[in-house]
């Protein structure tokens, strides 16, 4: 990628606090795009995906639309058409182009989008350094977490674009870390009872993490580690994709309609299974101890049933994760793929590696209220036909994830870095 994509720090810049965080997050998005060619950045390879060029523009649109336009009276927008062109789904703001057509936007050019980012960055930095109100500061923080979400989506979309390319190019050079041996599955038991979940303290959260509320749990147990590729291969060899009794009805219909025989990015070559990663294709035999990834909810649920276990509810998962340090194989590790668990006591891989499917539908908590105005469309309007995932993945920024974070996808979706941790009842 051309050097101009990543703007170099200017001599004499002094950023402190929010301004420095703003610049750091914005630069990270550009760093993720640095290995890409302009042609790579045009690709929209599946229905869920967006071109990298569009991500660069839309995250900029968010700051221009919800901050500069609203809080800076003398701000001059970069281009009048960008107001609707790079809107994603905020109907209260403007109409927007059909999502599946984003890959056809050869114009504006990449250079113009990079100029758009520089224009908005400069205006944002001046405004933040002059001091902003508490309301505006909260909006800036929302914009930064929105951009971090798009950093993860960028990884999903780049991986799918390179997978769709018959050359199967590698996004990042270098081999994956050795998987090693598989530690035995152990179980951590919890007493259940009346617990509280949801964000109720200080610090940033999305509106769907509130309000904090009480939930009653029966005693339960969680597996100490994630399900591995080797364990999932056993499921496949036992006819997992051919046994209707293991699947929810819609899941079975999806398996037959889509012809699923393995997780996304698994393929056979010369009689052996291989797995496509952001570092290129790898032999599955070298990854058997690594967590299985890119599974739908339907596949996770079917595997759990085959194993004689179940998926955890999101309340069980959060109860177990609460108080644990946010550390693990996240974006900053630069592995860009789930890594094998290490042996030891307690829960492993709670944060990072793969988003863990739960058995919970994505609904508002009791007393949930969406944000006012157009920002109320951020989460609330998607609370139907989605399932909750928890914990982050190998491409989630560390400062973006927490134990109360609620991710959500449709049950058939597989392009995200998703996997499974088993749960069980305790008698």
N, C-alpha and C positions, 0 to 999 in steps of 0.2 A: 504494500500500500504506500502511496506517496507520503513523504515526510510531513506535508502540510496538514495531514489529518490530525495529528496530535500537536496542539499549540504549545510551544515551549514557554516556560515561565519568563516573564519580562523582568529585566534588571530593575531592582528597587521595589518590586511588589512586596507589600507587607500585609499578609492576610492573617486575621486572628479570629478564632471562634467560628461563627456561622459562615463567614466569607471563605475561610480556608476549607471548611467541610464542603461548601458548595463547589469550589474549584476542584477538590479532590474527587468527588463523585462524578462530576462532569468529565474529567480527564479519564477516569476509569472506563467509561463507555467508549471513548475514542481509542483507548488502548486495546480494548477487546476487538475493535474493528481493524486495527493496524495490520494484521496479517492478510486481510482481504484485498482483492483487486476490485476496481470499480465494477467489473462484470459480476463478481461474487455478490456485491452489495445490491444488485438488482433482482436477485432470485427470490421468488416466493414459491416454495416447493410443495406446500400442502395447505389445506384449508385453514389450519390453526396459525400458520406462520405468517410473518411479515418480512419484507426485505430489510436488510441491515440499514440501508439508506433511509428507509421510512422510520426506523427506530430513532436514528439520529435526529430526524426532523420532528417527530411527534413529541419526544421528551423535551425538546426546545419549545415547541408549541405550548406545552403544559405551563411552563414558566411564563411565557409571553401572555397566555390567555388568562390564567388564574392569579397572576401576581403583577406583572408589569402593567397590563391593561387596567387592572382594578386599583392598584395602589400607587402608581406613579403618574401623576396628572400630565406631565410633559413628555411622556414616552411616545416615541414614533415607531409604529410597527414596521417590521422589516419589509413585508410584502402583503398587500390586502388579501390576496387569494389564499395565503397560507392559513388564514383563520378557519376556513372550512376544509381546505385540502388535506390538512394533517390532523383533523379531528378524528378520533377513533369511534366513539359511541356516545358522546355527550349530546343528546338530542336537544337539551335546553340551551345549548350554545349555538349550534348551527346544524344544517344538513352536512352530510359527509359522503365521500365516495364509497362505493361498495368495496368491502374489505378484499374480496378476491381479485380486485383489479389493481391492488397496490404494486404488484410486480410489473405493471405496464407503465409506471410513471418514469419514463426516461427523462422527462423534464419536470421539475427543475433539476439541474445537473447536480452532481455530487459537490462540485466546487461552490455552487450557490447555497446548498444546504450547509456546508461548512462555514460559509460566510454568515448564514443565518445564526448558527450556533455562536460565532464570535460576537455578532451584534447583540444577541440576547445575553450572553455571558457578561459582556462589558457593562450593559445596563444593570444587570442583576448585581454585579460586584459593587458598582458605584452606590447603588441603592442600599445594599446590606451594610456597607461600610459607613454610610451616613447614619445608620441606626434605624431600626424598624420597630413597630409596635408588637406587642405579644401576639396579637391575632395574625399579623403578617409573618412573624417568625414561625408560628405553627404551620402556616401555609407553605413557607419555604421548606420546612422539614417534611411535610407531606409530599412536596414536589421531589425532594431528594429520594425518599423511599419509593416513590413512583418510578424514578429513573433506575433505582436499583432493581426493581421488578423487571424493568426492560433489559437490564444487563443480563439477568438470568434468561429472559425470553430470547435475547440475542444468541446465547449459547445453544438453546433448543433449535432455533431457526437455522443457525449456521450448520449445526450437525445434520439436520434434515436435508438442507441444501446440498451438502457434500455427499451425503448418502445417496441422494437422488442423482448425482452426477455419476455416469458409468465408470469414470476413472477412480471414484472413491478417494479423493484427495484427503490428506491429513491437514487439519487446521493448526495443530501444534506438533512440532517435531519431538522425537524422543519416545522411548518405550514407557509403558505403564509400569508402576512399581510392582515387584514380584508379589503375588498374592499369598504365598506361603501356605501353611496348613490351616484347616478349618477348626476353630475352637469348638468344643462341644456346646450344644444348646443347654443353657441352664434357665431356671425360672426364678423371677423375683416376685414374691407375693405381696399383695396389698390388702389391708383389712377392709377397705371400702368405707361405708358409712356416709355421713353427710359431709360433703366437701364443697369448696368454692373454686370456681374456674372463671376465667375471663380477666381482662386487664382492669385493675382497680387502683393502681398506684401511680407514681410519677413516671414520666418517660413517654415516648411516642408510642402510639398504637393506631391501627385502623379502626374505623367505627364498628366493624363487624366483630371486634374482640371485646366489645362492651355490651351491656354492663356486667360487672362481676356479679355472680349469682350462685346460689346453692344447688347442688345436684346430689342425689342419693345414689351410691354405687354399692352393688353387691361385692363381696370379696372376689378378687381377680388376680391373675398373674400375667406378666409379660415376659416374652423371651428376651434373653440377655443380648441377643444380636439379631441382625437382619437375616432374612432368608437368602441363601446363596444361589449362585448359578448352578452349582452341582446339585443342590436339592431340587431346584426347579427342573433340571434335566431329568431327574428321577421321575418327577410328575409327568413330564412329556413321554418318557419311555413306558410309563404305566398306562398310556392311552389317555392322558388327561384331556387332550383336545378332542377326543372321540367319545367321551362318556357324558351323555346328557345329564345324568343324575348329579353331576358335580356343579352344574351351572345354573345360575338364575335364568329364567326364561328369556329375558332380553339379551343376556349375555350369550346364551346358546344360539339365539338367532343371529347375533353379531358375529360369532365365531364362524358360522356357516356362510353368512353373507360375505364376510371379508376374507375367508379362507385362512384364518389364523392357524398356525401350527407351532408358533414359538413367539417370544417377545419381539417387539420391534427392534430392528437392527441385528437380529440373529439371522444368519444365512448359511446354507450348506455349500461347501466347495470341496471337491475330491473326496466326498463321503464323510467329511468332518464338519462339525459346526464351527463357525467363526462369528465374531461379534464386531460390528463397526463402532468405533469410538472417535472422539475428537482428535485422537492421535493415530487414526487409521484403523485398519482391520487387525484383529488379534485372534489367536487360536483359543477357542473356548476351553481347551484342556489346560491352558495356563491361567484361566480365570475362574476355575470352579469354586474357589474360596471367596470370591468377590460377591458382593450383593447383586442379586438379579435386579435389572433396571429396565425402565420403559415398559412397564406392565400397566394394563388397564385395571380399573376396579374389578371388572368381571373376572379377569385372570387371577388377581390377588384373592378374591373371595373363593374362587374355585380351588385354588391351591390350598387355602386354609381348610376348606371342607375335606379335601383329599387327605390332608395331614391330620384330620381329626381334631382340629382346633378352630379358631375363628379370628376375625380381625378385631382389634380393640376399638372401643368407642373413643371419640375425641376427648370426652371427659376423663376416661381412664388414662389415655396417653398424657394429657396435660397434668393430671395428678402425679403421675410417675416422673414426668420431666421437670416439674416445678422445683426450683431450688438447685437444679444441676447447672454446672457452668456451661455457657454457650461456647463450646469448642468442639472441633472435629474436622473432618475433611470437607471444608467449605471452599469457596472460590479462591480465597487467598492462598490456599495450599498449592494451587496451580496444577493439581493432578487432573482435574476436569473429568473424572470418572470415579464411580464408587470404589472404595478400597476395602480390603479384607479386614475383619475385626481382629483385635488382639485378645488373647485369653486374659481372664481376670475376673474379679468379682464385680457385681453390680451391672447396670445397664451400659451397653456400648452402642455407639453409632446413633445416639438419640438426635444429635444435631449434625447435619451434613449427610453426605453420601447419597441418600435417596429420600424424596418425600414419601412418607409412610401413609398408605391408604388407611382410613378408618372406616368403621361401619356406620358413621354418622352422616346424615344428609345435611347439606349446607342450608341452614335456616338462621334467621335472626334469633339471638338470645332473648329470653323474656325481658320485655321492656326496651328492646332495641329501637333506636331512632337513627335514621340516616342523617348525614350531614345536610344542612340547608342548601338550597340552590342546586346548581348543576353538579357540584361535587357529591351530592347525594346519589348520583348515578354510579359512583365509583364501585360500590360493592352491593348495595341493597337490591338493585334490580336483577341481580343474577341469582337470587335466592330461590331457585327452583331447578330441579333436574340436575343437581350437582352433588358431588360427594366431597367430604372434607379430607384434606391431607395435612400432615403435621411434620415439623422437624427440619425442613430445608434439605438442600442437596449439595452435591459437589460443585455446583455452579451458583450457589446462593451466597451473596456477600455476607460476611460474618456480622457486620453491624446492622444488618437488615432483619435477622431472625431472632426469635425469642420463643419462650415456651407457650405463650398465648396466641401466637400467630396462626391464623386459619387460612390455609390455601384451599382452593376448590377447583375441581375440573369435572367435566361430564364423565360418567362411568366407563365410556368406551375410549376415552382419550389415552394415548400412549406416548405422544411425542415429548412429554415432560419427563424429567428424571424421577420416576416414581417406582417404588418397590413395596416390600411388605415386612412387617414384624408381626409375629403371631401372638395371640392372647388366649387365655384359658380361664375357665371358672375355677374357683377354689371351694371345695366342699367343706 
